[in-house]
Amino acid sequence: MNFIRRHRSIQAVLLIGPTAAWAGLFIVVPTVTIVLMSFWKINNYHLVHDWNLSSYGEFVHTAIYHNPLFFTLENGAIVAVMSVVLSVVLAHFIHFRVRRHKLFFFGTVVIALWLGYLLRIFGWRIVLGNDGVVNGFLQEVGVIKGPLSFLVFSRFAVIVTQTHLSMPFAFIPIYAAMERLSPATMQAASDLYANRTRAFLHVELPLVSAGVITGATFAFVLAFGDYFAPILVGAPSNVTIGNVAADQFGAAFNWPLGAAIGVVMTVTVLVVMAIPALLGLLRRLVPAEQEAVA
């Protein structure tokens, strides 16, 4: 033990080594393998290490792959907006309206992370199903005579389910930013004759914008890469780019194309994750330019 204490390099290896080994084995190695595979090709149902860009060319020039990509991007944007709106409203309520038991209200949102991913999807399938809770209640009170078919196996069901899956990840950074917001700041806005709406839009939102951007990024990335929700509660016509990539590794047996689609998805996610940093850089540059002009 004394030998380890005297050598900081050994301490660093013992502390960081297991994490680095896990990340290398389950993140770096699979990612590198997928990237390399995207440059190979299938010949007579055999994977050939022939370096080429044919898989990327097929993806770019085949329109059938474009619609799932745009559909998935649109779904991710909708889920991000809905998750952020719900999270901002809930975080505002907990921070400014709840006087006691804030931890309880915070826990009711975060506890969703403790439930299984597939369990939550099947839960919405039961709630929105033809014989589910929503249709059963509406028929019981006489609002409808038959089940509403659009509630499940539809794009509506996918967006609702993905919003529920993504909202805790969007809520946590937004609530953390809201917690740093002093009530005295909002009181100062009120003293300057700003009503609640103006104070919320012009004071509160700008101050928690970093949390909002981070939360929206998390929600978008989770919805964009989701595989099971479109399959379990979506319509057969609502194909996402993740499902297309998975099909290439299955029935289509075109692993290089599936890998190329995976690389495109990864690059898209990295670009989206870089947006908050770019926005922060722009916010720092604009005041500097204004000061220079002044």
Backbone as numpy.savetxt, mean C-alpha at the origin, in Angstrom:
# Nx Ny Nz CAx CAy CAz Cx Cy Cz
33.45 -13.52 26.73 32.63 -12.32 26.73 33.49 -11.06 26.73
34.60 -11.11 27.51 35.48 -9.94 27.53 36.10 -9.70 26.16
36.41 -10.81 25.45 36.97 -10.66 24.11 35.98 -9.97 23.18
34.72 -10.35 23.28 33.68 -9.73 22.43 33.50 -8.27 22.79
33.53 -7.95 24.07 33.36 -6.57 24.49 34.49 -5.67 23.99
35.69 -6.23 23.85 36.83 -5.43 23.41 36.83 -5.21 21.91
36.10 -6.00 21.16 36.11 -5.89 19.70 34.71 -5.48 19.21
34.57 -4.22 18.85 33.28 -3.70 18.41 32.85 -4.31 17.07
33.82 -4.69 16.25 33.46 -5.28 14.97 32.73 -6.61 15.17
33.17 -7.39 16.17 32.50 -8.66 16.45 31.10 -8.40 17.00
30.95 -7.37 17.83 29.63 -7.01 18.34 28.69 -6.64 17.20
29.22 -5.89 16.23 28.40 -5.48 15.10 27.95 -6.68 14.28
28.88 -7.64 14.09 28.54 -8.84 13.32 27.47 -9.65 14.03
27.58 -9.79 15.35 26.60 -10.56 16.10 25.23 -9.88 16.10
25.21 -8.55 16.10 23.95 -7.83 16.14 23.30 -7.73 14.76
24.11 -7.41 13.76 23.58 -7.17 12.43 23.60 -8.41 11.56
24.51 -9.34 11.87 24.68 -10.52 11.03 23.41 -11.32 10.76
22.66 -11.72 11.79 21.44 -12.51 11.53 20.43 -11.76 10.65
20.26 -10.47 10.91 19.32 -9.68 10.10 19.80 -9.56 8.66
21.10 -9.31 8.51 21.65 -9.20 7.16 21.55 -10.52 6.41
21.79 -11.62 7.10 21.70 -12.93 6.46 20.26 -13.22 6.03
19.31 -12.89 6.90 17.89 -13.11 6.56 17.49 -12.26 5.36
17.89 -10.96 5.37 17.55 -10.07 4.26 18.21 -10.54 2.96
19.45 -10.98 3.06 20.13 -11.44 1.86 19.51 -12.70 1.28
19.10 -13.62 2.17 18.56 -14.90 1.71 17.15 -14.77 1.16
16.32 -13.94 1.79 14.91 -13.89 1.42 14.50 -12.64 0.65
15.41 -11.68 0.50 15.08 -10.46 -0.24 16.04 -10.27 -1.41
17.35 -10.20 -1.10 18.34 -9.90 -2.14 18.43 -11.03 -3.16
18.59 -12.26 -2.69 18.74 -13.40 -3.61 17.52 -13.58 -4.51
16.28 -13.59 -3.98 15.13 -13.72 -4.88 15.01 -12.56 -5.87
15.32 -11.34 -5.41 15.22 -10.18 -6.31 16.22 -10.28 -7.45
17.46 -10.63 -7.12 18.48 -10.78 -8.15 18.12 -11.90 -9.10
17.58 -12.99 -8.58 17.19 -14.12 -9.43 16.09 -13.71 -10.41
15.11 -12.96 -9.93 14.02 -12.51 -10.81 14.54 -11.58 -11.89
15.43 -10.67 -11.51 15.99 -9.74 -12.50 16.76 -10.50 -13.57
17.59 -11.45 -13.16 18.34 -12.24 -14.13 17.42 -13.07 -15.02
16.41 -13.67 -14.42 15.49 -14.51 -15.18 14.72 -13.71 -16.23
14.49 -12.42 -15.98 13.74 -11.60 -16.93 14.50 -11.42 -18.25
15.81 -11.71 -18.24 16.62 -11.59 -19.46 16.85 -12.94 -20.14
16.24 -14.01 -19.61 16.36 -15.32 -20.22 15.16 -15.57 -21.13
15.01 -16.79 -21.62 13.88 -17.12 -22.48 13.51 -18.60 -22.32
12.29 -18.90 -22.77 11.80 -20.28 -22.75 11.94 -20.86 -24.15
12.59 -22.01 -24.24 12.78 -22.68 -25.53 12.40 -24.15 -25.37
11.31 -24.56 -26.07 10.83 -25.94 -25.98 10.56 -26.33 -24.52
9.90 -25.45 -23.80 9.50 -25.66 -22.41 10.70 -25.84 -21.48
11.81 -25.28 -21.88 13.00 -25.27 -21.02 13.47 -23.83 -20.85
13.91 -23.52 -19.64 14.43 -22.20 -19.34 15.87 -22.12 -19.82
16.13 -21.24 -20.80 17.45 -21.12 -21.42 18.08 -19.81 -20.99
19.36 -19.89 -20.56 20.08 -18.69 -20.13 20.63 -17.96 -21.35
19.73 -17.47 -22.15 20.10 -16.71 -23.36 19.72 -15.26 -23.13
20.74 -14.41 -22.95 20.47 -13.03 -22.55 19.80 -12.26 -23.69
18.63 -11.70 -23.40 17.88 -10.94 -24.41 16.85 -10.07 -23.71
16.23 -9.18 -24.47 15.20 -8.28 -23.95 13.82 -8.62 -24.51
13.65 -9.85 -24.98 12.39 -10.22 -25.63 11.20 -10.16 -24.68
11.40 -10.51 -23.43 10.29 -10.48 -22.47 9.82 -9.05 -22.23
10.77 -8.13 -22.08 10.38 -6.72 -21.91 9.73 -6.19 -23.19
10.24 -6.60 -24.35 9.64 -6.18 -25.60 8.22 -6.69 -25.75
8.00 -7.94 -25.33 6.65 -8.51 -25.40 5.71 -7.76 -24.47
6.19 -7.40 -23.29 5.34 -6.66 -22.35 5.00 -5.27 -22.89
5.98 -4.59 -23.48 5.76 -3.23 -23.97 4.85 -3.22 -25.20
4.99 -4.17 -26.08 4.29 -4.15 -27.36 3.00 -4.95 -27.37
2.65 -5.61 -26.25 1.42 -6.39 -26.19 0.40 -5.65 -25.35
-0.67 -5.21 -25.99 -1.66 -4.37 -25.31 -2.39 -5.11 -24.19
-2.44 -6.44 -24.28 -3.18 -7.20 -23.28 -2.57 -7.07 -21.89
-1.28 -6.70 -21.82 -0.64 -6.53 -20.52 -0.76 -5.09 -20.01
-1.14 -4.16 -20.85 -1.21 -2.76 -20.44 -2.43 -2.48 -19.57
-3.58 -3.04 -19.98 -4.81 -2.78 -19.22 -4.71 -3.24 -17.77
-4.20 -4.45 -17.48 -4.03 -4.83 -16.07 -3.11 -3.89 -15.30
-2.05 -3.39 -15.96 -1.15 -2.47 -15.28 -1.85 -1.17 -14.91
-2.55 -0.57 -15.89 -3.26 0.68 -15.62 -4.40 0.46 -14.62
-5.08 -0.69 -14.73 -6.15 -1.00 -13.79 -5.60 -1.10 -12.36
-4.45 -1.74 -12.21 -3.84 -1.89 -10.89 -3.37 -0.55 -10.35
-2.78 0.28 -11.22 -2.37 1.62 -10.79 -3.56 2.44 -10.33
-4.64 2.36 -11.07 -5.85 3.10 -10.70 -6.43 2.60 -9.39
-6.48 1.29 -9.24 -6.96 0.72 -7.98 -6.11 1.17 -6.80
-4.79 1.13 -6.99 -3.89 1.55 -5.93 -4.09 3.00 -5.55
-4.31 3.87 -6.54 -4.54 5.29 -6.27 -5.84 5.49 -5.50
-6.90 4.78 -5.90 -8.19 4.90 -5.21 -8.07 4.43 -3.76
-7.42 3.30 -3.57 -7.24 2.76 -2.22 -6.40 3.72 -1.37
-5.37 4.30 -1.96 -4.52 5.24 -1.22 -5.33 6.45 -0.77
-6.15 7.00 -1.67 -6.96 8.18 -1.32 -7.96 7.85 -0.22
-8.65 6.72 -0.38 -9.65 6.34 0.62 -9.00 6.05 1.97
-7.86 5.38 1.97 -7.17 5.06 3.22 -6.72 6.33 3.93
-6.20 7.29 3.16 -5.72 8.54 3.74 -6.88 9.37 4.30
-7.96 9.47 3.55 -9.11 10.26 4.01 -9.66 9.67 5.31
-9.88 8.37 5.34 -10.39 7.74 6.56 -9.40 7.87 7.71
-8.12 7.73 7.43 -7.11 7.81 8.48 -6.99 9.22 9.04
-7.05 10.22 8.18 -6.96 11.61 8.65 -8.16 11.94 9.54
-9.35 11.57 9.11 -10.56 11.84 9.90 -10.48 11.13 11.25
-10.09 9.87 11.23 -10.02 9.10 12.47 -8.92 9.62 13.39
-7.75 9.94 12.82 -6.65 10.46 13.63 -7.02 11.81 14.24
-7.69 12.66 13.47 -8.15 13.95 13.99 -9.12 13.75 15.15
-10.05 12.82 14.99 -11.03 12.56 16.04 -10.34 12.07 17.32
-9.42 11.12 17.18 -8.76 10.56 18.36 -7.90 11.61 19.04
-7.18 12.41 18.26 -6.24 13.37 18.85 -6.95 14.54 19.50
-7.99 15.07 18.86 -8.61 16.30 19.35 -9.91 16.07 20.12
-10.57 14.94 19.91 -11.88 14.74 20.54 -11.86 13.74 21.69
-10.98 12.77 21.60 -10.94 11.76 22.65 -10.07 12.27 23.80
-10.67 12.40 24.97 -9.94 12.91 26.13 -9.27 11.80 26.92
-9.95 10.68 27.00 -9.41 9.54 27.75 -9.42 8.30 26.85
-8.60 7.35 27.20 -8.54 6.06 26.50 -8.13 6.22 25.03
-7.22 7.15 24.76 -6.73 7.28 23.38 -6.06 6.00 22.91
-5.35 5.35 23.83 -4.66 4.12 23.46 -5.64 3.05 23.03
-6.82 3.03 23.63 -7.83 2.05 23.25 -8.30 2.28 21.81
-8.59 3.54 21.47 -9.04 3.84 20.12 -7.94 3.56 19.10
-6.71 3.90 19.45 -5.58 3.62 18.56 -5.43 2.11 18.36
-5.61 1.36 19.43 -5.47 -0.08 19.35 -6.54 -0.74 18.51
-7.77 -0.18 18.51 -8.83 -0.77 17.70 -8.53 -0.71 16.21
-7.70 0.26 15.81 -7.30 0.36 14.40 -6.12 -0.57 14.12
-5.13 -0.51 14.98 -3.90 -1.27 14.76 -4.11 -2.77 14.97
-5.13 -3.13 15.75 -5.36 -4.55 16.03 -5.67 -5.34 14.77
-6.10 -4.63 13.72 -6.36 -5.32 12.45 -5.10 -5.98 11.92
-3.93 -5.45 12.28 -2.67 -6.03 11.82 -2.41 -7.39 12.48
-3.08 -7.65 13.60 -2.87 -8.92 14.29 -3.67 -10.04 13.63
-4.68 -9.69 12.86 -5.50 -10.71 12.21 -4.83 -11.17 10.93
-5.08 -12.40 10.54 -4.48 -12.94 9.34 -4.94 -12.20 8.10
-4.02 -12.09 7.15 -4.32 -11.38 5.90 -5.48 -12.04 5.16
-5.41 -13.35 4.97 -6.48 -14.07 4.27 -7.76 -14.07 5.09
-7.64 -14.09 6.40 -8.83 -14.07 7.26 -9.62 -12.79 7.06
-8.93 -11.67 6.92 -9.64 -10.40 6.70 -10.31 -10.38 5.33
-9.67 -10.95 4.33 -10.28 -10.99 2.99 -11.54 -11.85 3.01
-11.44 -13.03 3.63 -12.62 -13.90 3.70 -13.71 -13.27 4.56
-13.30 -12.46 5.54 -14.30 -11.76 6.35 -15.14 -10.82 5.49
-14.50 -10.07 4.60 -15.26 -9.19 3.71 -16.08 -9.99 2.71
-15.58 -11.13 2.31 -16.35 -11.98 1.40 -17.65 -12.44 2.06
-17.58 -12.72 3.36 -18.78 -13.11 4.10 -19.70 -11.92 4.30
-19.14 -10.77 4.62 -19.96 -9.57 4.88 -20.68 -9.11 3.62
-19.97 -9.14 2.47 -20.53 -8.59 1.23 -21.21 -9.64 0.36
-21.18 -10.90 0.74 -21.73 -11.96 -0.09 -23.23 -11.86 -0.29
-23.74 -12.62 -1.24 -25.19 -12.61 -1.52 -26.00 -13.01 -0.30
-25.46 -13.91 0.50 -26.11 -14.31 1.75 -25.40 -13.72 2.95
-24.66 -12.63 2.71 -23.85 -12.04 3.76 -24.61 -11.09 4.67
-23.84 -10.42 5.52 -24.41 -9.54 6.54 -25.14 -8.35 5.91
-24.51 -7.68 4.94 -25.09 -6.48 4.36 -26.38 -6.80 3.60
-26.31 -7.76 2.70 -27.51 -8.14 1.93 -28.61 -8.67 2.85
-28.23 -9.46 3.84 -29.22 -9.99 4.77 -29.94 -8.90 5.53
-29.18 -7.91 6.00 -29.78 -6.80 6.75 -30.70 -5.96 5.86
-30.24 -5.62 4.66 -31.06 -4.81 3.76 -32.34 -5.52 3.35
-32.27 -6.82 3.15 -33.49 -7.57 2.83 -34.40 -7.70 4.04
-33.82 -7.79 5.21 -34.62 -7.94 6.42 -35.44 -6.68 6.70
-34.84 -5.50 6.46 -35.56 -4.25 6.72 -36.41 -3.82 5.53
-36.35 -4.58 4.43 -37.20 -4.29 3.29 -36.67 -3.27 2.31
-35.39 -2.92 2.41 -34.82 -1.95 1.48 -34.67 -2.55 0.09
-34.29 -3.81 0.02 -34.13 -4.51 -1.25 -34.89 -5.83 -1.19
-35.25 -6.34 -2.36 -35.97 -7.61 -2.42 -35.04 -8.79 -2.69
-33.94 -8.50 -3.40 -32.95 -9.53 -3.71 -31.56 -9.04 -3.38
-30.60 -9.93 -3.31 -29.23 -9.52 -2.97 -28.62 -8.60 -4.02
-27.82 -7.66 -3.56 -27.10 -6.75 -4.46 -25.86 -7.47 -4.97
-25.85 -7.72 -6.26 -24.77 -8.52 -6.83 -23.44 -7.78 -6.90
-23.48 -6.44 -6.89 -22.23 -5.69 -7.07 -21.39 -5.64 -5.79
-21.95 -6.11 -4.68 -21.22 -6.01 -3.42 -20.03 -6.96 -3.35
-20.10 -8.09 -4.02 -19.02 -9.06 -3.97 -18.69 -9.52 -5.38
-17.48 -10.03 -5.56 -16.96 -10.42 -6.86 -17.07 -9.26 -7.84
-16.57 -8.11 -7.40 -16.64 -6.89 -8.19 -15.45 -6.01 -7.82
-15.28 -4.95 -8.58 -14.21 -4.00 -8.27 -14.49 -3.28 -6.96
-15.77 -3.03 -6.69 -16.17 -2.41 -5.43 -15.66 -3.23 -4.25
-15.86 -4.54 -4.30 -15.42 -5.41 -3.21 -13.90 -5.39 -3.06
-13.18 -5.35 -4.19 -11.71 -5.32 -4.14 -11.23 -4.04 -3.46
-11.81 -2.90 -3.84 -11.38 -1.62 -3.28 -11.70 -1.55 -1.79
-12.90 -2.01 -1.39 -13.26 -2.00 0.02 -12.31 -2.89 0.82
-12.05 -4.08 0.31 -11.17 -5.01 1.01 -9.74 -4.48 1.10
-9.22 -3.96 0.00 -7.85 -3.44 0.01 -7.73 -2.19 0.88
-8.78 -1.39 0.94 -8.75 -0.23 1.84 -8.67 -0.68 3.29
-9.43 -1.71 3.63 -9.37 -2.24 4.99 -7.99 -2.82 5.29
-7.38 -3.49 4.31 -6.06 -4.07 4.52 -4.98 -3.01 4.64
-5.14 -1.91 3.91 -4.09 -0.88 3.85 -4.25 0.20 4.90
-5.46 0.40 5.40 -5.70 1.55 6.27 -4.83 1.58 7.52
-4.61 0.45 8.23 -3.74 0.54 9.41 -2.34 1.06 9.09
-1.81 0.68 7.93 -0.47 1.15 7.54 -0.48 2.63 7.19
-1.61 3.14 6.69 -1.72 4.56 6.41 -2.01 5.34 7.69
-2.76 4.74 8.59 -3.17 5.43 9.81 -2.00 5.71 10.75
-1.08 4.76 10.89 -0.01 4.90 11.88 0.85 6.13 11.62
1.41 6.36 10.41 2.22 7.59 10.23 1.38 8.86 10.31
0.13 8.81 9.89 -0.73 10.00 9.97 -1.01 10.34 11.43
-1.32 9.33 12.23 -1.59 9.57 13.64 -0.34 10.05 14.37
0.82 9.47 14.00 2.08 9.92 14.62 2.34 11.39 14.32
2.06 11.82 13.09 2.22 13.24 12.74 1.19 14.10 13.47
-0.02 13.57 13.62 -1.07 14.31 14.31 -0.74 14.49 15.79
-0.09 13.50 16.38 0.25 13.58 17.80 1.25 14.69 18.07
2.06 15.04 17.08 3.03 16.13 17.26 2.40 17.49 17.05
1.13 17.50 16.66 0.43 18.76 16.42 -0.17 19.26 17.73
0.25 20.44 18.15 -0.21 20.99 19.42 -1.62 21.56 19.30
-2.50 21.30 20.26 -3.82 21.94 20.24 -3.75 23.46 20.27
-2.64 23.99 20.83 -2.49 25.44 20.88 -2.38 26.02 19.47
-1.83 25.25 18.54 -1.73 25.72 17.16 -3.10 25.90 16.55
-3.98 24.94 16.78 -5.34 25.05 16.25 -6.10 26.16 16.96
-5.81 26.35 18.25 -6.46 27.44 18.97 -6.01 28.79 18.44
-4.73 28.88 18.05 -4.23 30.13 17.46 -4.93 30.42 16.14
-5.17 29.38 15.34 -5.90 29.57 14.09 -7.31 30.05 14.35
-7.92 29.51 15.41 -9.28 29.95 15.76 -9.27 31.39 16.23
-8.23 31.79 16.98 -8.13 33.17 17.44 -7.97 34.15 16.29
-7.43 33.65 15.18 -7.26 34.49 13.99 -8.47 34.39 13.06
-9.61 33.97 13.63 -10.91 33.95 12.94 -10.97 32.92 11.81
-10.22 31.87 11.92 -10.35 30.77 10.97 -11.39 29.79 11.50
-12.37 29.46 10.66 -13.36 28.47 11.09 -12.72 27.08 11.07
-13.49 26.07 11.47 -12.91 24.73 11.59 -12.42 24.19 10.25
-13.18 24.48 9.19 -12.80 23.98 7.88 -11.50 24.61 7.41
-11.39 25.93 7.53 -10.18 26.63 7.10 -8.99 26.23 7.96
-9.21 26.07 9.26 -8.11 25.66 10.14 -7.63 24.26 9.78
-8.58 23.39 9.43 -8.20 22.02 9.06 -7.43 22.00 7.75
-7.91 22.76 6.75 -7.30 22.72 5.42 -5.99 23.50 5.36
-5.91 24.63 6.04 -4.75 25.53 5.88 -3.73 25.43 7.02
-4.11 24.79 8.12 -3.16 24.68 9.24 -2.84 23.21 9.54
-3.89 22.43 9.80 -3.66 21.05 10.23 -3.08 20.18 9.12
-3.70 20.19 7.95 -3.22 19.32 6.86 -1.78 19.62 6.45
-1.41 20.90 6.25 0.00 21.16 5.89 0.99 20.66 6.94
0.61 20.73 8.22 1.52 20.32 9.28 1.67 18.80 9.36
0.67 18.07 8.91 0.74 16.60 8.94 0.93 16.03 7.54
1.34 16.87 6.60 1.45 16.44 5.20 2.47 15.32 5.03
3.55 15.35 5.81 4.57 14.30 5.71 3.97 12.93 6.06
3.17 12.89 7.12 2.51 11.64 7.49 1.49 11.20 6.47
0.79 12.17 5.87 -0.20 11.86 4.85 0.46 11.24 3.63
1.57 11.82 3.21 2.28 11.30 2.03 2.82 9.90 2.31
3.39 9.71 3.50 3.90 8.39 3.85 2.79 7.36 3.91
1.67 7.72 4.54 0.54 6.81 4.62 -0.02 6.46 3.26
-0.14 7.46 2.39 -0.64 7.20 1.03 0.31 6.28 0.27
1.61 6.46 0.47 2.59 5.60 -0.20 2.45 4.15 0.25
2.34 3.95 1.57 2.16 2.59 2.09 0.90 1.95 1.52
-0.21 2.69 1.53 -1.48 2.14 1.05 -1.40 1.79 -0.43
-0.79 2.66 -1.22 -0.68 2.39 -2.65 0.16 1.16 -2.92
1.30 1.06 -2.25 2.20 -0.07 -2.48 1.52 -1.39 -2.11
0.81 -1.40 -0.99 0.14 -2.63 -0.56 -0.97 -3.02 -1.53
-1.74 -2.05 -1.99 -2.83 -2.35 -2.93 -2.28 -2.74 -4.30
-1.21 -2.09 -4.72 -0.63 -2.37 -6.04 -0.08 -3.78 -6.11
0.52 -4.25 -5.04 1.13 -5.57 -5.04 0.22 -6.68 -4.53
-1.03 -6.35 -4.20 -1.92 -7.37 -3.65 -2.28 -8.41 -4.70
-2.29 -9.66 -4.27 -2.59 -10.77 -5.18 -3.90 -11.47 -4.83
-4.17 -11.67 -3.55 -5.28 -12.51 -3.15 -6.64 -11.80 -3.19
-6.70 -10.52 -2.82 -7.99 -9.83 -2.79 -8.68 -9.82 -4.15
-7.97 -9.49 -5.26 -8.66 -9.54 -6.57 -9.14 -10.93 -6.93
-8.46 -11.97 -6.46 -8.88 -13.34 -6.78 -10.07 -13.77 -5.94
-10.05 -13.44 -4.64 -11.06 -13.96 -3.73 -12.34 -13.15 -3.70
-12.27 -11.83 -3.95 -13.49 -11.01 -3.89 -13.71 -10.21 -5.17
-12.80 -10.32 -6.16 -12.93 -9.54 -7.39 -13.63 -10.32 -8.49
-13.98 -9.59 -9.54 -14.61 -10.19 -10.71 -13.54 -10.81 -11.60
-13.88 -11.84 -12.36 -12.88 -12.45 -13.27 -12.33 -11.46 -14.29
-13.13 -10.45 -14.65 -12.67 -9.47 -15.64 -11.71 -8.45 -15.05
-11.68 -8.31 -13.73 -10.80 -7.33 -13.08 -9.44 -7.96 -12.80
-8.65 -8.13 -13.85 -7.34 -8.76 -13.72 -6.30 -7.71 -13.35
-5.52 -7.98 -12.34 -4.45 -7.08 -11.93 -3.13 -7.55 -12.49
-2.16 -6.66 -12.47 -0.86 -7.00 -13.04 -0.17 -8.09 -12.23
-0.43 -8.15 -10.92 0.14 -9.21 -10.11 -0.40 -10.58 -10.49
-1.70 -10.64 -10.81 -2.29 -11.91 -11.26 -1.72 -12.33 -12.61
-1.47 -11.35 -13.49 -0.88 -11.66 -14.79 0.52 -12.24 -14.61
1.31 -11.64 -13.73 2.66 -12.15 -13.47 2.61 -13.56 -12.90
1.68 -13.81 -11.97 1.56 -15.14 -11.38 1.16 -16.18 -12.42
0.29 -15.80 -13.35 -0.14 -16.74 -14.40 1.03 -17.17 -15.28
1.99 -16.27 -15.47 3.15 -16.62 -16.31 4.00 -17.70 -15.65
4.00 -17.74 -14.33 4.75 -18.78 -13.63 3.93 -20.05 -13.47
2.63 -19.98 -13.82 1.77 -21.14 -13.69 1.42 -21.75 -15.02
0.16 -21.54 -15.43 -0.35 -22.20 -16.63 0.40 -21.79 -17.89
0.79 -20.51 -18.00 1.45 -20.03 -19.22 2.87 -20.55 -19.36
3.51 -20.89 -18.26 4.90 -21.38 -18.23 5.82 -20.48 -19.06
5.74 -19.19 -18.74 6.64 -18.22 -19.38 7.31 -17.43 -18.25
8.23 -18.10 -17.59 8.88 -17.51 -16.43 9.62 -16.21 -16.74
10.34 -16.10 -17.83 11.01 -14.83 -18.12 10.04 -13.65 -18.24
8.88 -13.86 -18.88 7.89 -12.78 -18.98 7.33 -12.45 -17.61
7.04 -13.48 -16.81 6.56 -13.22 -15.46 7.59 -12.47 -14.64
8.87 -12.81 -14.80 9.93 -12.10 -14.09 10.03 -10.66 -14.57
9.89 -10.44 -15.89 9.94 -9.08 -16.43 8.80 -8.23 -15.87
7.61 -8.81 -15.79 6.47 -8.09 -15.20 6.75 -7.79 -13.73
7.36 -8.75 -13.03 7.72 -8.50 -11.63 8.72 -7.37 -11.49
9.68 -7.29 -12.41 10.66 -6.19 -12.37 9.96 -4.86 -12.62
9.02 -4.84 -13.57 8.26 -3.61 -13.84 7.49 -3.19 -12.60
6.87 -4.14 -11.91 6.14 -3.82 -10.69 7.07 -3.29 -9.61
8.24 -3.89 -9.48 9.21 -3.44 -8.48 9.67 -2.01 -8.76
9.97 -1.73 -10.02 10.41 -0.37 -10.39 9.29 0.63 -10.12
8.05 0.25 -10.42 6.92 1.14 -10.16 6.81 1.45 -8.67
6.95 0.43 -7.84 6.88 0.63 -6.39 8.02 1.53 -5.91
9.22 1.32 -6.43 10.36 2.15 -6.02 10.15 3.61 -6.42
9.58 3.83 -7.59 9.31 5.20 -8.03 8.30 5.85 -7.10
7.25 5.12 -6.75 6.23 5.67 -5.85 6.82 5.95 -4.48
7.67 5.06 -3.98 8.29 5.27 -2.67 9.27 6.43 -2.69
9.80 6.76 -3.86 10.73 7.89 -3.96 10.01 9.23 -4.02
8.72 9.21 -4.32 7.97 10.48 -4.45 7.99 11.30 -3.16
7.75 10.70 -1.96 7.81 11.52 -0.74 9.15 12.23 -0.55
10.26 11.52 -0.85 11.58 12.15 -0.70 11.74 13.30 -1.69
11.25 13.12 -2.92 11.34 14.19 -3.91 10.49 15.40 -3.52
9.29 15.13 -2.98 8.45 16.24 -2.54 9.09 16.99 -1.38
9.71 16.23 -0.45 10.41 16.89 0.65 11.58 17.73 0.17
12.29 17.22 -0.84 13.40 17.99 -1.40 12.90 19.27 -2.06
11.78 19.17 -2.77 11.21 20.36 -3.42 10.77 21.39 -2.39
10.20 20.92 -1.28 9.77 21.85 -0.24 10.96 22.60 0.36
12.10 21.91 0.45 13.28 22.58 0.99 13.91 23.53 -0.03
13.82 23.18 -1.32 14.42 24.01 -2.34 13.63 25.27 -2.62
12.31 25.19 -2.57 11.48 26.36 -2.88 11.71 27.49 -1.90
11.71 27.26 -0.56 12.03 28.37 0.35 13.43 28.94 0.13
14.39 28.05 -0.20 15.75 28.53 -0.44 15.79 29.46 -1.65
15.06 29.11 -2.70 15.01 29.95 -3.89 14.31 31.28 -3.58
13.26 31.23 -2.78 12.55 32.45 -2.41 13.45 33.37 -1.61
14.24 32.80 -0.68 15.17 33.62 0.10 16.24 34.23 -0.80
16.69 33.45 -1.80 17.71 33.97 -2.71 17.18 35.14 -3.52
15.92 35.02 -3.97 15.30 36.11 -4.73 15.11 37.35 -3.87
14.70 37.12 -2.61 14.50 38.25 -1.71 15.83 38.94 -1.40
